[in-house]
Amino acid sequence: MPDFKDLIGQLRKHYGEPALPPATGPFELVIWENACYLLPDKRRAEVFESLRRQVGMNAAAIWKADRNTLLALATRGGMRPETRVFRWLEIARITLEQFGGDLDRILAGTYQDAKRALKQFPCIGDPGAEKILMLCGMGTGLPLESNGLRVLTRVGYGRAQKSYGAIYRSVQEAIRNELPSDPATLGHAHLLLRQHGKTLCKTNGPECGVCPVVRVCAFGPRMNTDKHR
Ligand code: SF4
């Protein structure tokens, strides 16, 4: 199993400092998660910033926005734009009804209460809520999305399991004692692992020959051997 700090250091050297999302605070980050469906981050940023510019990035503005304007913006975000408009309005409604229009309030409570509050919003499950709280400077763990989880599993963390949830838990257990403590470093680690999983360590055909962490990876050298058999 590689040293976690060394692994992230190698990824940083290769990819550079990762770009943080243009969203700040829990409300913007929930909207960011719901801005697009299966499209690259560049398009996500375009939809997000257009929503900020044309409508306003707060619950009251989105709730009273012209529905056709929302639909036109949501159409840039990929398939099923009507569903996306419905979700944006749900995010606005919940924020207005339960948090007086200010979702930052959840950051003043406990971590568990904040996580529970975020999970009420569309498309936000446990890892999503944990990621948002990490990006808001709250929490000490490293939430992983599927790309980051794949990278850590391949390099040697966790155990092969039948379900995604079981793999996730085994990887979390394996990295727990190696994690940095400050949220900014955790956020960068999350983004670097995601970037690596999306570019070189892809689900099919990982490019181990040009991978910056092949020397510490349990899976990469085996891939190369299998290829040359
Ligand atoms: S060596 Fe291959 S499997 Fe290992 S992290 Fe790199 S790309 Fe992924």
Boltz pocket constraint, residues with backbone or C-beta under 6 A from the ligand:
constraints:
  - pocket:
      binder: B
      contacts: [[A, 151], [A, 154], [A, 155], [A, 200], [A, 201], [A, 202], [A, 206], [A, 207], [A, 208], [A, 211], [A, 212], [A, 213], [A, 214], [A, 217], [A, 218], [A, 219], [A, 220], [A, 221], [A, 223]]
      max_distance: 6.0
